[in-house]
Amino acid sequence: MTVRSVRDPATPLWRGVVVLRVVTWLFALAVVIAHYPGFQRPWLGWLVIGVMAVWSVVSSLAYMRENGRHRWLVIFDLVLTTALMLTSPWILSDAQFDNPTTPLITTVWAAVAPIATATRFGARSGVVAGLVVAVGTGVARAHVDIDVIRDGVLLCASGLLVGMAATLARNSAEALARALRTEAATAERERLARSIHDSVLQVLARVRRRGLEVGGEAAELARLAGEQEIALRALVSSEPTRSGDTADLRSALQLLATTSVQVSTPAGTVDLPAHVTEELVAITREALANVEKHAGPDAHAWVLLEDLGGEVVVSIRDDGPGIEGGRLERAAAEGRLGVVKSIRGRVDDLGGTAVLDSAPGRGTEWEVRVPATMRDGR
């Protein structure tokens, strides 16, 4: 399955910007035709409407192409729009300024720049651009009245809504692209799983069964074959890790399963920042290594992963002999903390907690808790 690159999801909004720019320029042209006999400098009015026409063509051609929507171009669009608006005091006569029905030279054409800014940069920048044009309107009018305030509110609201729509479109497209990549990876994993199941896994299972039947040195080969079978099954059944800065803790922990280590995880992925996942896997490995070292070769261990929403919990329990009372205190007094200090130090760095529960005859259990805020890398 091939995942195609996703085009700019805000392209329909850019097309709307282009259409709006053409329509508003035609309206501005009609206004100039209707009012130019009363202008104090008609030639300047025609010059401004000509510059607006040229810029409408240039910006429209750029905005219609994905590689033409440069940051500097959109910022220049806003600056040029405001500058043209500020020429109104040199164009309109005093009588036209006193008439509230006479618009500034740019009229509604000035509303396009904040919308383009919102489409390019998002809602916050759209609101700021609306404020810039609104302030320019007040300066050009040399006073602030209810009409200027109303126009400012409409400009800011337009920038806010268009910016939110552009951001939502881009976020949705990114989520869809991730889903398509995951689907493609899952399909490939399933294909490999079928192939491996029909070959390698069947061979390992047969070696394990025959080794246990024969006994002796063959039993050791059977144990090793069993461990490799479990690890391989976990590898081909686990979900792929997410791209970018996150990694799936569920898949990473499943790879630790062996004939003596059972791993239980939620059905869905548990995505955390990649460094957090790496640390939790390292902590689990240390705890399991401690089980192998102190609980003996016949001991079994269980790893449980829980996603509680507010926090992620990893529990590592074994059925070994446990730790006798006072042993950890004596080790601490002698300066020997070993795995305990290493595990707790790692967890402290993640802002979580690690609790050790052990007693003679009932094994040992580590409970590691990491707050859910670590999902955002904070």
RAUR-V825396 format. One record per residue. N is the residue number from 1. PSI is psi in whole degrees, 0 to 359 (none if undefined). NEAR is the number of other C-alpha atoms within 10 Angstrom. D_LAST is the distance of its C-alpha to the last C-alpha in whole Angstrom. Layout:
((N | PSI | NEAR | D_LAST) (N | PSI | NEAR | D_LAST))
This chain:
((1 | 127 | 10 | 36) (2 | 132 | 7 | 35) (3 | 114 | 13 | 32) (4 | 151 | 9 | 33) (5 | 140 | 7 | 30) (6 | 127 | 11 | 29) (7 | 170 | 10 | 31) (8 | 115 | 15 | 30) (9 | 346 | 17 | 29) (10 | 8 | 20 | 30) (11 | 318 | 17 | 33) (12 | 325 | 12 | 35) (13 | 321 | 21 | 34) (14 | 321 | 24 | 35) (15 | 322 | 15 | 38) (16 | 322 | 15 | 38) (17 | 317 | 21 | 38) (18 | 313 | 22 | 41) (19 | 317 | 14 | 43) (20 | 322 | 17 | 42) (21 | 318 | 26 | 43) (22 | 314 | 18 | 46) (23 | 316 | 14 | 47) (24 | 330 | 20 | 46) (25 | 320 | 23 | 48) (26 | 321 | 15 | 51) (27 | 318 | 16 | 51) (28 | 321 | 23 | 50) (29 | 316 | 21 | 54) (30 | 322 | 11 | 55) (31 | 317 | 17 | 55) (32 | 317 | 22 | 56) (33 | 322 | 12 | 59) (34 | 331 | 10 | 60) (35 | 352 | 17 | 59) (36 | 333 | 19 | 60) (37 | 335 | 10 | 63) (38 | 356 | 15 | 62) (39 | 145 | 19 | 60) (40 | 338 | 16 | 61) (41 | 80 | 15 | 60) (42 | 322 | 17 | 60) (43 | 324 | 12 | 59) (44 | 324 | 18 | 56) (45 | 316 | 25 | 55) (46 | 326 | 17 | 56) (47 | 316 | 11 | 54) (48 | 317 | 19 | 51) (49 | 330 | 20 | 52) (50 | 317 | 14 | 52) (51 | 320 | 14 | 49) (52 | 322 | 22 | 47) (53 | 313 | 17 | 49) (54 | 315 | 12 | 48) (55 | 327 | 16 | 45) (56 | 319 | 19 | 45) (57 | 312 | 15 | 46) (58 | 311 | 11 | 44) (59 | 323 | 18 | 40) (60 | 317 | 20 | 42) (61 | 323 | 13 | 42) (62 | 316 | 18 | 39) (63 | 339 | 23 | 37) (64 | 345 | 17 | 39) (65 | 136 | 13 | 37) (66 | 321 | 13 | 34) (67 | 5 | 9 | 34) (68 | 357 | 14 | 36) (69 | 61 | 19 | 33) (70 | 153 | 13 | 32) (71 | 313 | 12 | 29) (72 | 328 | 9 | 32) (73 | 317 | 15 | 35) (74 | 320 | 24 | 33) (75 | 318 | 17 | 32) (76 | 325 | 13 | 36) (77 | 313 | 21 | 37) (78 | 317 | 23 | 36) (79 | 314 | 16 | 37) (80 | 317 | 17 | 41) (81 | 314 | 22 | 41) (82 | 320 | 22 | 40) (83 | 317 | 14 | 43) (84 | 323 | 19 | 45) (85 | 322 | 23 | 45) (86 | 355 | 20 | 46) (87 | 354 | 17 | 49) (88 | 318 | 22 | 50) (89 | 336 | 18 | 52) (90 | 350 | 15 | 54) (91 | 309 | 22 | 55) (92 | 147 | 24 | 56) (93 | 169 | 16 | 59) (94 | 322 | 13 | 59) (95 | 320 | 11 | 60) (96 | 323 | 17 | 57) (97 | 325 | 17 | 55) (98 | 343 | 11 | 56) (99 | 111 | 10 | 57) (100 | 345 | 9 | 53) (101 | 350 | 8 | 54) (102 | 117 | 14 | 54) (103 | 169 | 18 | 50) (104 | 169 | 24 | 49) (105 | 327 | 27 | 50) (106 | 341 | 27 | 47) (107 | 221 | 18 | 47) (108 | 351 | 17 | 44) (109 | 332 | 21 | 44) (110 | 342 | 29 | 41) (111 | 348 | 26 | 39) (112 | 322 | 26 | 38) (113 | 314 | 27 | 36) (114 | 326 | 31 | 33) (115 | 320 | 34 | 33) (116 | 320 | 29 | 33) (117 | 316 | 27 | 30) (118 | 321 | 31 | 28) (119 | 323 | 28 | 29) (120 | 319 | 24 | 28) (121 | 344 | 17 | 25) (122 | 182 | 22 | 24) (123 | 314 | 25 | 24) (124 | 314 | 17 | 23) (125 | 327 | 21 | 25) (126 | 320 | 29 | 28) (127 | 317 | 26 | 28) (128 | 317 | 18 | 28) (129 | 321 | 27 | 31) (130 | 321 | 31 | 33) (131 | 321 | 20 | 33) (132 | 312 | 19 | 34) (133 | 322 | 25 | 37) (134 | 317 | 25 | 38) (135 | 319 | 17 | 38) (136 | 322 | 21 | 40) (137 | 315 | 25 | 42) (138 | 321 | 19 | 43) (139 | 317 | 14 | 44) (140 | 324 | 20 | 46) (141 | 343 | 19 | 48) (142 | 16 | 10 | 48) (143 | 164 | 9 | 47) (144 | 121 | 14 | 45) (145 | 187 | 9 | 46) (146 | 328 | 8 | 45) (147 | 318 | 11 | 45) (148 | 317 | 17 | 43) (149 | 317 | 15 | 40) (150 | 314 | 11 | 41) (151 | 320 | 19 | 40) (152 | 318 | 23 | 37) (153 | 317 | 16 | 36) (154 | 320 | 17 | 37) (155 | 314 | 26 | 35) (156 | 319 | 26 | 32) (157 | 320 | 17 | 32) (158 | 315 | 21 | 33) (159 | 320 | 31 | 30) (160 | 310 | 25 | 28) (161 | 316 | 19 | 29) (162 | 320 | 24 | 30) (163 | 319 | 28 | 26) (164 | 319 | 19 | 25) (165 | 318 | 18 | 27) (166 | 316 | 25 | 27) (167 | 317 | 20 | 23) (168 | 318 | 15 | 24) (169 | 318 | 17 | 26) (170 | 318 | 17 | 24) (171 | 319 | 13 | 21) (172 | 319 | 13 | 24) (173 | 321 | 17 | 25) (174 | 319 | 14 | 22) (175 | 321 | 12 | 22) (176 | 319 | 13 | 26) (177 | 318 | 16 | 25) (178 | 319 | 15 | 23) (179 | 321 | 14 | 25) (180 | 320 | 16 | 28) (181 | 319 | 19 | 27) (182 | 319 | 18 | 26) (183 | 318 | 15 | 29) (184 | 317 | 15 | 31) (185 | 321 | 16 | 29) (186 | 318 | 17 | 30) (187 | 318 | 13 | 33) (188 | 320 | 12 | 34) (189 | 319 | 18 | 32) (190 | 322 | 14 | 35) (191 | 316 | 13 | 38) (192 | 323 | 13 | 37) (193 | 318 | 18 | 37) (194 | 319 | 12 | 40) (195 | 316 | 12 | 41) (196 | 322 | 16 | 40) (197 | 324 | 17 | 41) (198 | 353 | 11 | 45) (199 | 279 | 11 | 45) (200 | 312 | 13 | 43) (201 | 321 | 21 | 42) (202 | 322 | 13 | 45) (203 | 314 | 15 | 46) (204 | 320 | 21 | 44) (205 | 321 | 17 | 45) (206 | 318 | 14 | 48) (207 | 319 | 20 | 48) (208 | 315 | 22 | 46) (209 | 314 | 16 | 49) (210 | 324 | 15 | 52) (211 | 319 | 19 | 50) (212 | 327 | 16 | 50) (213 | 320 | 12 | 54) (214 | 319 | 11 | 55) (215 | 189 | 12 | 53) (216 | 222 | 10 | 54) (217 | 333 | 10 | 52) (218 | 333 | 16 | 51) (219 | 323 | 18 | 49) (220 | 319 | 14 | 46) (221 | 323 | 17 | 46) (222 | 320 | 23 | 46) (223 | 315 | 19 | 43) (224 | 319 | 16 | 41) (225 | 322 | 22 | 42) (226 | 319 | 22 | 40) (227 | 317 | 19 | 37) (228 | 327 | 18 | 37) (229 | 315 | 23 | 38) (230 | 316 | 21 | 35) (231 | 319 | 18 | 33) (232 | 321 | 21 | 34) (233 | 319 | 18 | 34) (234 | 322 | 20 | 30) (235 | 315 | 19 | 30) (236 | 344 | 19 | 32) (237 | 343 | 16 | 31) (238 | 151 | 19 | 27) (239 | 150 | 19 | 25) (240 | 148 | 20 | 24) (241 | 155 | 19 | 20) (242 | 154 | 19 | 19) (243 | 166 | 12 | 19) (244 | 223 | 8 | 16) (245 | 6 | 12 | 13) (246 | 158 | 19 | 13) (247 | 150 | 22 | 15) (248 | 112 | 22 | 17) (249 | 326 | 24 | 17) (250 | 310 | 28 | 21) (251 | 321 | 21 | 23) (252 | 319 | 20 | 21) (253 | 328 | 24 | 23) (254 | 333 | 24 | 26) (255 | 350 | 19 | 27) (256 | 355 | 19 | 27) (257 | 137 | 23 | 30) (258 | 187 | 21 | 33) (259 | 337 | 16 | 37) (260 | 358 | 16 | 36) (261 | 119 | 20 | 32) (262 | 131 | 17 | 31) (263 | 126 | 19 | 28) (264 | 129 | 17 | 27) (265 | 164 | 18 | 24) (266 | 167 | 11 | 24) (267 | 324 | 7 | 26) (268 | 175 | 11 | 23) (269 | 155 | 18 | 20) (270 | 87 | 22 | 17) (271 | 128 | 19 | 14) (272 | 163 | 23 | 11) (273 | 142 | 19 | 9) (274 | 319 | 19 | 13) (275 | 330 | 15 | 12) (276 | 316 | 22 | 11) (277 | 316 | 21 | 14) (278 | 318 | 16 | 16) (279 | 318 | 16 | 15) (280 | 323 | 23 | 16) (281 | 319 | 19 | 19) (282 | 320 | 15 | 20) (283 | 315 | 23 | 20) (284 | 319 | 21 | 22) (285 | 318 | 15 | 24) (286 | 316 | 16 | 25) (287 | 319 | 25 | 26) (288 | 323 | 21 | 28) (289 | 324 | 13 | 30) (290 | 324 | 15 | 30) (291 | 313 | 24 | 32) (292 | 327 | 18 | 34) (293 | 319 | 10 | 35) (294 | 338 | 13 | 36) (295 | 352 | 21 | 37) (296 | 163 | 12 | 39) (297 | 338 | 11 | 40) (298 | 0 | 9 | 41) (299 | 152 | 16 | 38) (300 | 152 | 20 | 35) (301 | 152 | 24 | 32) (302 | 131 | 17 | 30) (303 | 125 | 24 | 26) (304 | 125 | 17 | 25) (305 | 128 | 20 | 21) (306 | 131 | 16 | 20) (307 | 103 | 18 | 18) (308 | 10 | 10 | 18) (309 | 297 | 9 | 16) (310 | 340 | 10 | 14) (311 | 162 | 15 | 14) (312 | 131 | 21 | 15) (313 | 129 | 20 | 18) (314 | 120 | 23 | 20) (315 | 133 | 21 | 23) (316 | 114 | 24 | 25) (317 | 147 | 24 | 29) (318 | 166 | 24 | 32) (319 | 31 | 17 | 36) (320 | 190 | 22 | 37) (321 | 348 | 18 | 39) (322 | 184 | 19 | 36) (323 | 129 | 18 | 35) (324 | 153 | 11 | 38) (325 | 137 | 11 | 37) (326 | 352 | 9 | 37) (327 | 317 | 10 | 36) (328 | 322 | 14 | 32) (329 | 319 | 12 | 34) (330 | 321 | 12 | 36) (331 | 320 | 12 | 34) (332 | 320 | 14 | 32) (333 | 330 | 10 | 35) (334 | 1 | 9 | 36) (335 | 15 | 9 | 33) (336 | 100 | 13 | 32) (337 | 334 | 14 | 29) (338 | 231 | 11 | 28) (339 | 324 | 14 | 26) (340 | 311 | 18 | 25) (341 | 321 | 12 | 23) (342 | 314 | 14 | 22) (343 | 312 | 22 | 20) (344 | 326 | 18 | 19) (345 | 317 | 16 | 18) (346 | 317 | 18 | 16) (347 | 321 | 20 | 14) (348 | 321 | 13 | 14) (349 | 334 | 11 | 12) (350 | 358 | 19 | 9) (351 | 20 | 14 | 10) (352 | 194 | 19 | 12) (353 | 150 | 18 | 16) (354 | 122 | 20 | 19) (355 | 129 | 14 | 23) (356 | 125 | 14 | 26) (357 | 116 | 14 | 29) (358 | 151 | 19 | 32) (359 | 152 | 13 | 36) (360 | 130 | 12 | 39) (361 | 353 | 12 | 40) (362 | 25 | 15 | 37) (363 | 190 | 20 | 35) (364 | 143 | 22 | 31) (365 | 130 | 21 | 28) (366 | 134 | 21 | 24) (367 | 111 | 16 | 22) (368 | 126 | 22 | 18) (369 | 129 | 20 | 16) (370 | 129 | 22 | 12) (371 | 151 | 16 | 10) (372 | 343 | 18 | 10) (373 | 339 | 14 | 6) (374 | 346 | 17 | 5) (375 | 330 | 18 | 8) (376 | 4 | 10 | 6) (377 | 13 | 14 | 4) (378 | none | 9 | 0))
